């Protein structure tokens, strides 16, 4: 039995997620590179599905002005993140609590320049995901960056693809 919305226990998550999603760490590395390139002086960055705190741990040494505001739907994941990030000053890492950005969880002191939601909103129903994304977008300062990646399943039937592509012409897309 898992202690969060994923199939993996929070204590095992970092080791197990790479078995489920190869190169999972690249979601975080690319997010950090994007932020370092576009907003190197970022000061407020909520991570709405912080999980075990891996993203914040990797970003903090590279972004000297950042304060991470961390939230996750799972208390067990937040406890893992607290342990992982204990060596960083409390001014650089604040925990908002268990939940997502769909509902306000804690006080966001100023409009964030960056909000990340990496592999965290896809577990909820579609309307809940829409509200979470809308909330994140409205919290951002103008020209802020919202970084998200989610597991999705395209709801297209093979017959629809064949009728659009035409049976005689070359097929440029494959329905799986």
Residue, then its C-alpha position, 0 to 999 in steps of 0.5 A: x500500500x502506498x502512502x501517496x497517490x503514486x504506486x511507490x511509498x514515499x521512502x522508496x519513490x526516488x529509487x522506484x520512479x526511474x523504473x517507471x519513467x526512465x530519465x525522470x531526473x531530466x524533467x527536473x534538470x531541464x526545468x532548472x536549466x530553463x529557469x536559470x536561462x530565463x530568470x536567473x534571479x528568481x526569488x519565489x518559486x512554489x513547487x506544487x508537487x514537490x514530492x521528496x524535494x529533489x527539484x529544490x535540492x538540485x536548484x538551490x545551489x544554482x539559484x542563490x536568490x530563490x526561496x522554494x515554497x513547497x507543497x505536495x498532496x502527500x504528507x509522507x512525501x513532504x516528510x521526505x522533502x523536509x529530511x532531504x532539504x534540512x541542510x538548507x537555510x529555512x529562508x530558502x525553503x518553506x513548506x506550505x503543506x499538503x495539497x496542490x495549488x488548486x486550493x490556497x495552501x499557505x501564504x505566498x508572500x509575493x507573486x512568484x516568478x516561477x511555479x512548477x507542477x511536475x508529474x503531480x496534477x495528472x492523478x486528479x479528475x480533469x476539472x480538478x487539474x484545470x482548476x489547479x492550472x488556472x490557480x497557478x497561472x493567476x498566482x504568477x507575476x506578469x511574464x512568470x513561468x509555469x512549468x508543468x509536465x504530466x502523464x496523459x493519454x490521447x483519447x483518439x480512436x484508430x478509426x478517427x485517425x484513419x478517416x482523417x489521414x485517408x486510407x489511400x494516402x501516406x500516413x504521417x501519424x500512427x494511432x497506438 
